[in-house]
């Protein structure tokens, strides 16, 4: 179990760093392109842009786990490793592919990581939406 933690923690830390960068990138993107603009279309485009940014960040994190699984020899090709990683990261848990007994605890570790990172992604989207709503309400009052 210690080996699994020592193997998975660097990936979790990389994902936390990546998610932090993505979150800051979302804020900078919003401020640069949409902060001073108003209207429904502006809100839709801002939210759409943030969704694309966080989705790319989440996909990169899934790819990192997939690369780890491939490197550990659990899968013969990257596509299968990334598929398994995506199922873990999204906490779907299909169970159609199971890793060896030595490394299968990496699955729940990735699921916890994914739940936290997807939650933070949702928070980034919600922050943009809330800011846009406050601007619209302020315009009404």
C-alpha atoms as an extended CHARMM CRD file, in Angstrom:
* protein
*
       141  EXT
         1         1  UNK       CA              0.0000000000        0.0000000000        0.0000000000  PROA      1               0.0000000000
         2         2  UNK       CA              2.8760000000        2.3660000000        0.7500000000  PROA      2               0.0000000000
         3         3  UNK       CA              4.2860000000        1.7290000000       -2.7280000000  PROA      3               0.0000000000
         4         4  UNK       CA              0.9300000000        2.6470000000       -4.2540000000  PROA      4               0.0000000000
         5         5  UNK       CA              0.8120000000        5.9050000000       -2.2780000000  PROA      5               0.0000000000
         6         6  UNK       CA              4.3860000000        6.7790000000       -3.1480000000  PROA      6               0.0000000000
         7         7  UNK       CA              3.6340000000        6.0960000000       -6.8090000000  PROA      7               0.0000000000
         8         8  UNK       CA              0.2960000000        7.9260000000       -6.9410000000  PROA      8               0.0000000000
         9         9  UNK       CA              1.1060000000       10.9920000000       -4.8350000000  PROA      9               0.0000000000
        10        10  UNK       CA              3.4610000000       12.6220000000       -7.3810000000  PROA      10              0.0000000000
        11        11  UNK       CA              0.6850000000       12.3750000000       -9.9980000000  PROA      11              0.0000000000
        12        12  UNK       CA             -1.8350000000       13.8490000000       -7.5590000000  PROA      12              0.0000000000
        13        13  UNK       CA              0.5530000000       16.6990000000       -6.7780000000  PROA      13              0.0000000000
        14        14  UNK       CA              1.1320000000       17.3330000000      -10.5020000000  PROA      14              0.0000000000
        15        15  UNK       CA             -2.6290000000       17.3400000000      -11.0330000000  PROA      15              0.0000000000
        16        16  UNK       CA             -3.1260000000       19.7800000000       -8.1630000000  PROA      16              0.0000000000
        17        17  UNK       CA             -0.5400000000       22.0830000000       -9.7050000000  PROA      17              0.0000000000
        18        18  UNK       CA             -2.1190000000       21.7340000000      -13.1340000000  PROA      18              0.0000000000
        19        19  UNK       CA             -5.6010000000       22.4160000000      -11.7380000000  PROA      19              0.0000000000
        20        20  UNK       CA             -4.2930000000       25.4780000000       -9.8930000000  PROA      20              0.0000000000
        21        21  UNK       CA             -2.7590000000       26.7840000000      -13.1200000000  PROA      21              0.0000000000
        22        22  UNK       CA             -5.9980000000       26.1060000000      -14.9970000000  PROA      22              0.0000000000
        23        23  UNK       CA             -8.0390000000       27.9150000000      -12.3330000000  PROA      23              0.0000000000
        24        24  UNK       CA             -5.7730000000       30.9690000000      -12.5090000000  PROA      24              0.0000000000
        25        25  UNK       CA             -5.8720000000       30.7930000000      -16.3100000000  PROA      25              0.0000000000
        26        26  UNK       CA             -9.6980000000       30.8250000000      -16.1370000000  PROA      26              0.0000000000
        27        27  UNK       CA             -9.6680000000       33.9590000000      -14.0090000000  PROA      27              0.0000000000
        28        28  UNK       CA             -7.1860000000       35.7120000000      -16.2960000000  PROA      28              0.0000000000
        29        29  UNK       CA             -9.1500000000       34.6520000000      -19.3860000000  PROA      29              0.0000000000
        30        30  UNK       CA            -12.3660000000       36.0350000000      -17.9310000000  PROA      30              0.0000000000
        31        31  UNK       CA            -10.8210000000       39.3270000000      -16.8000000000  PROA      31              0.0000000000
        32        32  UNK       CA             -9.0190000000       39.8850000000      -20.0910000000  PROA      32              0.0000000000
        33        33  UNK       CA            -11.9210000000       39.0840000000      -22.4290000000  PROA      33              0.0000000000
        34        34  UNK       CA            -15.2100000000       39.4870000000      -20.5680000000  PROA      34              0.0000000000
        35        35  UNK       CA            -14.9040000000       41.4210000000      -17.3100000000  PROA      35              0.0000000000
        36        36  UNK       CA            -15.9390000000       44.8110000000      -18.7380000000  PROA      36              0.0000000000
        37        37  UNK       CA            -18.5780000000       43.4990000000      -21.1570000000  PROA      37              0.0000000000
        38        38  UNK       CA            -22.2700000000       43.0020000000      -20.5070000000  PROA      38              0.0000000000
        39        39  UNK       CA            -25.1280000000       41.0330000000      -22.0070000000  PROA      39              0.0000000000
        40        40  UNK       CA            -26.4130000000       37.5030000000      -22.2500000000  PROA      40              0.0000000000
        41        41  UNK       CA            -24.1770000000       36.5020000000      -25.1610000000  PROA      41              0.0000000000
        42        42  UNK       CA            -21.1260000000       37.7250000000      -23.2510000000  PROA      42              0.0000000000
        43        43  UNK       CA            -22.1000000000       35.5400000000      -20.2830000000  PROA      43              0.0000000000
        44        44  UNK       CA            -22.6270000000       32.5220000000      -22.5050000000  PROA      44              0.0000000000
        45        45  UNK       CA            -19.2900000000       33.0000000000      -24.2910000000  PROA      45              0.0000000000
        46        46  UNK       CA            -17.4280000000       33.5700000000      -21.0230000000  PROA      46              0.0000000000
        47        47  UNK       CA            -18.8670000000       30.4200000000      -19.4810000000  PROA      47              0.0000000000
        48        48  UNK       CA            -18.2350000000       28.4540000000      -22.6710000000  PROA      48              0.0000000000
        49        49  UNK       CA            -14.5910000000       29.5680000000      -22.6810000000  PROA      49              0.0000000000
        50        50  UNK       CA            -14.1370000000       28.6010000000      -19.0300000000  PROA      50              0.0000000000
        51        51  UNK       CA            -15.7280000000       25.1950000000      -19.6650000000  PROA      51              0.0000000000
        52        52  UNK       CA            -13.2790000000       24.5550000000      -22.5130000000  PROA      52              0.0000000000
        53        53  UNK       CA            -10.3090000000       25.5550000000      -20.3580000000  PROA      53              0.0000000000
        54        54  UNK       CA            -11.2900000000       23.3550000000      -17.3910000000  PROA      54              0.0000000000
        55        55  UNK       CA            -12.1680000000       20.4540000000      -19.6890000000  PROA      55              0.0000000000
        56        56  UNK       CA             -8.7100000000       20.6320000000      -21.2710000000  PROA      56              0.0000000000
        57        57  UNK       CA             -7.1760000000       20.6990000000      -17.7930000000  PROA      57              0.0000000000
        58        58  UNK       CA             -9.1760000000       17.6650000000      -16.6750000000  PROA      58              0.0000000000
        59        59  UNK       CA             -8.2780000000       15.7770000000      -19.8600000000  PROA      59              0.0000000000
        60        60  UNK       CA             -4.5880000000       16.4960000000      -19.2700000000  PROA      60              0.0000000000
        61        61  UNK       CA             -4.9140000000       15.1470000000      -15.7380000000  PROA      61              0.0000000000
        62        62  UNK       CA             -6.5820000000       11.9800000000      -17.0370000000  PROA      62              0.0000000000
        63        63  UNK       CA             -3.7370000000       11.6650000000      -19.5380000000  PROA      63              0.0000000000
        64        64  UNK       CA             -1.1390000000       11.9200000000      -16.7440000000  PROA      64              0.0000000000
        65        65  UNK       CA             -2.7430000000        9.0240000000      -14.8620000000  PROA      65              0.0000000000
        66        66  UNK       CA             -2.9960000000        7.0430000000      -18.1070000000  PROA      66              0.0000000000
        67        67  UNK       CA              0.6970000000        7.5750000000      -18.7910000000  PROA      67              0.0000000000
        68        68  UNK       CA              1.4960000000        6.3490000000      -15.2790000000  PROA      68              0.0000000000
        69        69  UNK       CA             -0.6070000000        3.2180000000      -15.8250000000  PROA      69              0.0000000000
        70        70  UNK       CA              1.1360000000        2.5790000000      -19.1470000000  PROA      70              0.0000000000
        71        71  UNK       CA              4.5660000000        3.1610000000      -17.5820000000  PROA      71              0.0000000000
        72        72  UNK       CA              3.7450000000        0.6870000000      -14.8030000000  PROA      72              0.0000000000
        73        73  UNK       CA              3.0160000000       -1.9310000000      -17.4750000000  PROA      73              0.0000000000
        74        74  UNK       CA             -0.6760000000       -2.2390000000      -16.5990000000  PROA      74              0.0000000000
        75        75  UNK       CA             -1.7900000000       -1.6130000000      -20.2010000000  PROA      75              0.0000000000
        76        76  UNK       CA             -0.3240000000       -2.3980000000      -23.5820000000  PROA      76              0.0000000000
        77        77  UNK       CA             -1.3980000000        0.8560000000      -25.2480000000  PROA      77              0.0000000000
        78        78  UNK       CA             -2.0730000000        4.4550000000      -24.2900000000  PROA      78              0.0000000000
        79        79  UNK       CA             -5.6850000000        4.4150000000      -25.4680000000  PROA      79              0.0000000000
        80        80  UNK       CA             -6.6560000000        1.6510000000      -23.0530000000  PROA      80              0.0000000000
        81        81  UNK       CA             -4.6850000000        3.2530000000      -20.2100000000  PROA      81              0.0000000000
        82        82  UNK       CA             -6.3660000000        6.6350000000      -20.7670000000  PROA      82              0.0000000000
        83        83  UNK       CA             -9.7950000000        5.0040000000      -21.0200000000  PROA      83              0.0000000000
        84        84  UNK       CA             -9.2570000000        3.2840000000      -17.6700000000  PROA      84              0.0000000000
        85        85  UNK       CA             -7.9260000000        6.5270000000      -16.2230000000  PROA      85              0.0000000000
        86        86  UNK       CA            -10.9680000000        8.4680000000      -17.4270000000  PROA      86              0.0000000000
        87        87  UNK       CA            -13.3100000000        5.9550000000      -15.8240000000  PROA      87              0.0000000000
        88        88  UNK       CA            -11.4140000000        6.2840000000      -12.5370000000  PROA      88              0.0000000000
        89        89  UNK       CA            -11.0500000000       10.0770000000      -12.6720000000  PROA      89              0.0000000000
        90        90  UNK       CA            -14.7500000000       10.5990000000      -13.3590000000  PROA      90              0.0000000000
        91        91  UNK       CA            -15.5840000000        8.0530000000      -10.6160000000  PROA      91              0.0000000000
        92        92  UNK       CA            -17.6830000000        6.0060000000      -13.0520000000  PROA      92              0.0000000000
        93        93  UNK       CA            -16.2010000000        2.6940000000      -11.9670000000  PROA      93              0.0000000000
        94        94  UNK       CA            -17.3110000000        0.5510000000      -14.9300000000  PROA      94              0.0000000000
        95        95  UNK       CA            -15.1310000000       -2.3290000000      -13.7820000000  PROA      95              0.0000000000
        96        96  UNK       CA            -14.6770000000       -3.6770000000      -17.3090000000  PROA      96              0.0000000000
        97        97  UNK       CA            -10.9160000000       -3.2940000000      -16.9160000000  PROA      97              0.0000000000
        98        98  UNK       CA             -9.1890000000       -4.0120000000      -13.6280000000  PROA      98              0.0000000000
        99        99  UNK       CA             -5.5330000000       -3.4530000000      -12.9210000000  PROA      99              0.0000000000
       100       100  UNK       CA             -3.3040000000       -6.0430000000      -11.3030000000  PROA      100             0.0000000000
       101       101  UNK       CA             -3.5380000000       -6.6180000000       -7.5570000000  PROA      101             0.0000000000
       102       102  UNK       CA             -0.2560000000       -4.7520000000       -7.0630000000  PROA      102             0.0000000000
       103       103  UNK       CA             -1.5730000000       -1.4650000000       -8.5520000000  PROA      103             0.0000000000
       104       104  UNK       CA             -5.3650000000       -1.6180000000       -8.3590000000  PROA      104             0.0000000000
       105       105  UNK       CA             -5.4730000000        0.7230000000       -5.3430000000  PROA      105             0.0000000000
       106       106  UNK       CA             -4.3300000000        3.4620000000       -7.7250000000  PROA      106             0.0000000000
       107       107  UNK       CA             -7.9010000000        3.4130000000       -9.1010000000  PROA      107             0.0000000000
       108       108  UNK       CA             -9.5740000000        4.7070000000       -5.9250000000  PROA      108             0.0000000000
       109       109  UNK       CA             -6.6820000000        7.1110000000       -5.4000000000  PROA      109             0.0000000000
       110       110  UNK       CA             -7.2920000000        8.5630000000       -8.8590000000  PROA      110             0.0000000000
       111       111  UNK       CA            -11.0480000000        8.6760000000       -8.2040000000  PROA      111             0.0000000000
       112       112  UNK       CA            -10.5330000000       10.8180000000       -5.1060000000  PROA      112             0.0000000000
       113       113  UNK       CA             -8.1500000000       13.0300000000       -7.0710000000  PROA      113             0.0000000000
       114       114  UNK       CA            -10.6420000000       13.3290000000       -9.9210000000  PROA      114             0.0000000000
       115       115  UNK       CA            -13.5760000000       14.1470000000       -7.6490000000  PROA      115             0.0000000000
       116       116  UNK       CA            -11.6000000000       16.9570000000       -6.0430000000  PROA      116             0.0000000000
       117       117  UNK       CA            -10.2770000000       18.3560000000       -9.3260000000  PROA      117             0.0000000000
       118       118  UNK       CA            -13.6420000000       18.1610000000      -11.0930000000  PROA      118             0.0000000000
       119       119  UNK       CA            -15.1620000000       19.9070000000       -8.0740000000  PROA      119             0.0000000000
       120       120  UNK       CA            -12.6270000000       22.7000000000       -8.3840000000  PROA      120             0.0000000000
       121       121  UNK       CA            -13.3890000000       22.9030000000      -12.1040000000  PROA      121             0.0000000000
       122       122  UNK       CA            -17.0600000000       23.3650000000      -11.2770000000  PROA      122             0.0000000000
       123       123  UNK       CA            -16.1510000000       26.0800000000       -8.7890000000  PROA      123             0.0000000000
       124       124  UNK       CA            -14.2680000000       27.9740000000      -11.5190000000  PROA      124             0.0000000000
       125       125  UNK       CA            -17.3060000000       27.8340000000      -13.7850000000  PROA      125             0.0000000000
       126       126  UNK       CA            -19.6190000000       28.8760000000      -10.9650000000  PROA      126             0.0000000000
       127       127  UNK       CA            -17.4150000000       31.8590000000      -10.0960000000  PROA      127             0.0000000000
       128       128  UNK       CA            -17.7150000000       33.1880000000      -13.6520000000  PROA      128             0.0000000000
       129       129  UNK       CA            -21.4640000000       32.6060000000      -13.6720000000  PROA      129             0.0000000000
       130       130  UNK       CA            -21.9310000000       34.3340000000      -10.3170000000  PROA      130             0.0000000000
       131       131  UNK       CA            -19.8850000000       37.3340000000      -11.3970000000  PROA      131             0.0000000000
       132       132  UNK       CA            -21.9170000000       37.6720000000      -14.5730000000  PROA      132             0.0000000000
       133       133  UNK       CA            -25.1850000000       37.4080000000      -12.6260000000  PROA      133             0.0000000000
       134       134  UNK       CA            -24.0300000000       40.0950000000      -10.1660000000  PROA      134             0.0000000000
       135       135  UNK       CA            -23.2460000000       42.3940000000      -13.0880000000  PROA      135             0.0000000000
       136       136  UNK       CA            -26.7020000000       41.8200000000      -14.5550000000  PROA      136             0.0000000000
       137       137  UNK       CA            -28.4790000000       42.3570000000      -11.2210000000  PROA      137             0.0000000000
       138       138  UNK       CA            -26.4500000000       45.5120000000      -10.5760000000  PROA      138             0.0000000000
       139       139  UNK       CA            -27.5480000000       46.8120000000      -13.9590000000  PROA      139             0.0000000000
       140       140  UNK       CA            -31.2240000000       46.2660000000      -13.0420000000  PROA      140             0.0000000000
       141       141  UNK       CA            -31.0070000000       48.0440000000       -9.6590000000  PROA      141             0.0000000000
